[in-house]
Amino acid sequence: MAHYQDFNLSDELLRAIERMGFTEMTEIQEKAIPVMLEGHEIIAKAPTGTGKTCAFGIPIIQRLDPSLLKVQAVILCPTRELCTQICDELRELSHFIPELKTVAVYGGQPIDRQIRALGRGAQIVVATPGRMLDHMKRRTIDLRQTKIAVLDEADEMLDMGFYKDVCKILDRLPKERQMVMFSATISREVMDIGWLYQRDTVELTVEPVKDSEPKITQYMLESTGRQKLADLIYILQLYDYHKSMIFCNTKYATESLARQLREHGFNAEWLNGDMRQSERNKIMAAFKGEGIDILVATDVAARGIDVTDVDAVFNYEIPLENEYYTHRIGRTGRAKKEGTSYIFYSQDDLKRLRNIIRYTRSRVVELEFNEEGELVEKTQPEVLP
């Protein structure tokens, strides 16, 4: 196995990696870091939660010139949450290089604040495509010195309708620049962007092999109406999870459920798209720390959240898309830890549930309450082909 010391990284960068507690490289880091350091363009297919930010962040910081206060690297990602997460990790990696500045630009935050930050100078900009275009139109960002461009979660970003925006941004970058893409799947749009904007591309793949797959025990429980809240509370009290995430399909449901949990003595907070970005940042900081035990969220609000110590995920409402189920339960079982997920369903939900299980090829253990009121594995589970 390769080590960070094997790649002739700067002392400041190695000290930062050590400070972050990283000792072993993940597979995508081992494959991508040397290729990026050599200046090659990359399309990397890797599952979520495999250490992709460091896979491109380490080569970026190694290759940039801290003395040149111009934008030298641009990282595009689909959501504001992922934007702030990447920015935080890059700042950690550059902890011992104080002259290296990273700025995040995304919607939902006052653009004037971002303009001031860009005006003070930055070598790295992490952005959502729409807000990046806003700055380009206002001429508040200068991309003439950019030598590295990264598309992170490329499939999700392009699937969200950012294809034309991404193309407009890439068209404005210098021709002599390195472009890399990281994606969970290689969609038609990802292939098209690669064909249009990359040359002599190195393709990297990290398969979700058993050793690197998140170890998540998945459960399903038939529960409806008022009983669903009672069953949720029972499980939370029974196992006393340190940190939990609960997913609902609507903004209203997140606030309603969080308030009900608070009334029962739980330290719960909600997260949805109606909230100001400053509120969301405050809640996420508290959840990453010790301020919140339970986070109730919608799928959109939870995109890009990377908290390594989530013990359990609850699908309080059946996800509307198969992919949402994968993203939801992927919030637990991270950083080689084991996790647990639950999905509550009604008889009316069985068709959707079958579809999800077929799509994800998951083994989902069915639970029931026995005559003594204990939660046990069902002796005759529902057959879900």
Secondary structure, DSSP 8 states (H G I E B T S, - for coil): ---GGGG---HHHHHHHHHTT--S--HHHHHHHHHHHTT--EEEE--TTS-HHHHHHHHHHHHS-TT--S--EEEE-S-HHHHHHHHHHHHHHTTT-TT--EEEE-TTS-HHHHHHHHHH--SEEEE-HHHHHHHHHHT----TT--EEEEESHHHHIIIIIHHHHHHHHHTS-SS-EEEEEESS--HHHHHHHHHH-SS-EEEE----TTTS-EEEEEEEE--HHHHHHHHHHHHHHH--SSEEEE-SSHHHHHHHHHHHHHTT--EEEE-TTS-HHHHHHHHHHHHTTS-SEEEE-HHHHTT---TT--EEEESS--SSHHHHHHHHTTSS-TT-EEEEEEEE-GGGHHHHHHHHHHHT--EEEEEE-TTS-EEE-SS-----
